Amino acid sequence: MGEQVLAPDEYVLSLHKLSSPKIYIVKKGSIEACLNIGTQRTNKHDSLKTFKTFKPNMYFGAFEFFSHNFKPHLSARSVGVSVV
């Protein structure tokens, strides 16, 4: 595993995409963790709601890594240029 440079608004994790479970450590920049808000019963489009921002030396993805879950329970996108 190595360093990954992310462009502004680039997703490192996505709710709707299967990915190999990894633990990400933020080295530079910040990453927003987002959840899908909305239900299928309404006619409104589902939207992503930011609930946490990861700053340098914080980590995310531990739940998926330790539970061997290939479907993330959150989306994570870069705010500006970030390095994880």
C-alpha positions in Angstrom: 0.0 0.0 0.0 1.2 3.5 -0.7 0.5 7.1 -0.7 -2.5 8.4 -2.7 -2.9 12.0 -3.9 -6.5 13.1 -4.3 -7.8 16.0 -6.3 -10.6 18.3 -5.0 -13.9 16.5 -4.7 -12.4 13.1 -5.6 -13.9 10.2 -3.8 -11.6 7.7 -2.0 -14.6 5.6 -0.8 -18.1 5.5 -2.3 -21.2 3.9 -0.8 -22.2 2.4 -4.1 -18.9 0.9 -5.1 -17.3 -2.3 -3.8 -13.6 -1.8 -2.9 -10.9 -3.7 -1.1 -11.0 -2.8 2.6 -8.2 -0.4 3.7 -7.3 1.9 6.5 -6.6 5.4 5.2 -4.5 7.9 7.2 -4.8 11.5 6.2 -1.3 13.0 5.8 -2.2 16.4 4.2 -5.5 18.2 3.5 -8.8 17.0 4.7 -11.4 14.4 3.9 -15.2 14.7 4.4 -17.1 11.6 5.5 -20.6 11.6 4.0 -23.7 9.5 4.5 -26.6 9.0 2.1 -29.6 10.9 3.4 -33.1 10.2 2.0 -35.4 7.3 1.6 -36.9 5.4 -1.3 -40.4 6.3 -0.1 -40.0 10.0 -1.0 -39.8 11.5 -4.4 -36.8 13.6 -3.3 -33.4 12.6 -4.7 -31.1 11.1 -2.1 -28.2 13.4 -1.1 -24.9 13.1 0.7 -24.7 14.7 4.1 -21.3 15.5 5.6 -21.0 14.3 9.2 -17.3 14.4 9.9 -14.1 15.9 8.5 -10.8 14.0 8.9 -7.7 16.2 9.3 -4.0 15.2 9.1 -3.1 12.3 11.4 -6.7 11.0 11.6 -7.8 7.8 10.0 -10.9 6.2 8.5 -11.9 2.9 6.9 -11.1 0.8 10.0 -14.6 -0.7 10.3 -14.4 -2.1 6.8 -10.8 -3.2 7.2 -11.3 -5.2 10.4 -14.8 -6.6 9.4 -13.5 -7.5 5.9 -16.5 -5.6 4.5 -16.1 -4.8 0.8 -19.0 -2.4 0.7 -18.2 0.9 2.6 -20.8 2.2 5.0 -19.9 5.8 4.1 -18.5 7.9 1.3 -15.3 9.9 1.7 -14.2 12.8 -0.6 -11.3 15.1 -0.6 -11.7 18.8 0.2 -9.1 20.4 -1.9 -5.9 18.5 -2.6 -5.3 15.8 0.0 -2.8 13.0 0.6 -3.8 9.7 2.3 
